[in-house]
Amino acid sequence: MTAIATAAALSLPISLSRSSKLNNRKGVRGGFVVFAISTSGDGGGLVDKKASWNTLFDVEDPRSKFPQSKGKFLDVNQAFEVARYDIQYCDWRARQDLLTIMLLHEKVVDVLNPLARDYKSIGTMKKDLAELQQELAEAHKQMHISEARVSETLDKLAHMETLVNDRLLQDRNTITTESITSSPSTSKPPPETIERKTKRKGLNVSGPVPPYHPNLKNFWYPVAFSRDLKEDILMPIDCFEEPWVLFRGKDGKPGCIRNTCAHRSCPLDLGTVNEGRVQCPYHGWEYSTDGTCEKMPSTKFVNVKIKSLPCFEQEGMIWIWPGNEPSEPTIPSLLPPQGFQIHAEIVMELPVEHGLLLDNLLDLAHAPFTHTSTFAKGWSVPSLVKFLTPTSGLEGYWDPYPIDMEFRPPCIVLSTIGISKPGKLEGQSTKQCATHLHQLHVCLPSSKNKTRLLYRMSLDFAPVLQYVPFMHILWRHFAEKVLNEDLRLVLGQQARMISGENVWNMPVSYDKLGIRYRLWRKAVEEGTD
């Protein structure tokens, strides 16, 4: 009886992807996976078995090649070189640990082999098994140590990324400052120098808001919560400066048609829902969810159809596709994480451009200065605020705040906050916190200076609050109070932006997520990856 451990499916015996903090809190941990398959056949010693594993475990010990450095790193490349050797060592160490466990597994099989039991006493077998169990426990312990080293190395890499971004931003600002303060000269710099300096400047978001690019429309947009769209309700919305109206058809499914009657351009939302059709209040023309006019009183009927959008309902939200390209076959899920209950769903119409609102939501460094009378009351001002992105460029976590955050295209911000009680943060990361608040913000671009905000709040504690009368009024009051603290600032930004000021004139390290949203938006508009 022989056992062959198959690890060919692993290109490395360690995982360099970091699982989400919330999953860690729930007990889901990344680690090593080894599959053991037993096959029958004649023996061959451990040496023969080890020979078949050489391609996986024959890796040179990298410690002899470690770069020698003392004190702080002055060179970013040197820091990354050290991190690379750290990962190589973790890889080598993990391979050795895995090999040890596999060899011990072989020993256990040999001990339990029926032929071996014929020649060994029960006492001897118990002794051998006890020794093997002790060795196996030590090997597993070493494996967990290696896993911890990998996690620590990934944290170091995320920190180095922040340092590199700081250096790049510092260099960019230095070049911009030098170009402004340099003394006049009669000689002109070469065109190559001018072009290079221009490319190194920061983002330019200034002037009146331009018309929305058609590429931005080719996404699924959540526009309403299902509970707000009753059978007899007409819900007017604006999306990319076009008027639309939502309602439910005869089958109860939602529809979205242009909010303008084909007859005399009367707003259809002023009418009523009649047997699953929108009835215009002017002359009674009725439209189905696909925009077809099905009833035309007091005149000869003619075929008329107004524009409609693909509209679907999923997981408590109404989605539309406003673009001209064919819609994507799947709609992303926006449900809160497992264990959370939804406590509030709020819709607000705000007089700001949706990009400025997203910039604000993707920034937490402003909290102890802006939200001093609401959730950040009493917060201390950290000496350094960082946003680290170990798994994805558009999601990560804030340091030192216990907050995870993600920008999800095209206009969605998801965040999970570790709290001990309302208004109080707890721990240094979300996985250290016992209770959490999950938030969903959807910033629908209604027009150049108007945003439809959908806000959903979920908790993984105090489920009884869902049933407290008038609790939704309290949640809305608190949400509006927090938002008003931001609005007075963002409205001021918008006024200056329209007059020509650049709202992204001098970004710093904690602006990372906002900058990446702007770069994503620019890439979409330009049609690039």
BELRA-V498368 format. One record per helix or strand. SS is the DSSP state (H for helix, E for strand). FROM is the first residue (numbers start at 0). TO is the last residue. If there is no record, write none. Layout:
ss={SS & SS}
from={FROM & FROM}
to={TO & TO}
//
This chain:
ss={E & H & E & H & H & H & H & H & H & H & H & E & H & E & E & E & H & E & E & E & E & E & E & E & E & H & H & E & E & E & E & E & H & E & E & H & H & H}
from={1 & 20 & 34 & 45 & 53 & 61 & 75 & 113 & 121 & 190 & 213 & 219 & 225 & 234 & 241 & 253 & 267 & 271 & 276 & 285 & 291 & 304 & 307 & 316 & 340 & 353 & 366 & 385 & 394 & 402 & 411 & 423 & 429 & 434 & 449 & 462 & 470 & 508}
to={5 & 24 & 38 & 51 & 56 & 64 & 111 & 116 & 180 & 198 & 216 & 224 & 227 & 238 & 247 & 257 & 269 & 273 & 278 & 286 & 294 & 304 & 313 & 320 & 349 & 360 & 369 & 391 & 398 & 407 & 420 & 424 & 431 & 446 & 458 & 466 & 497 & 525}
//
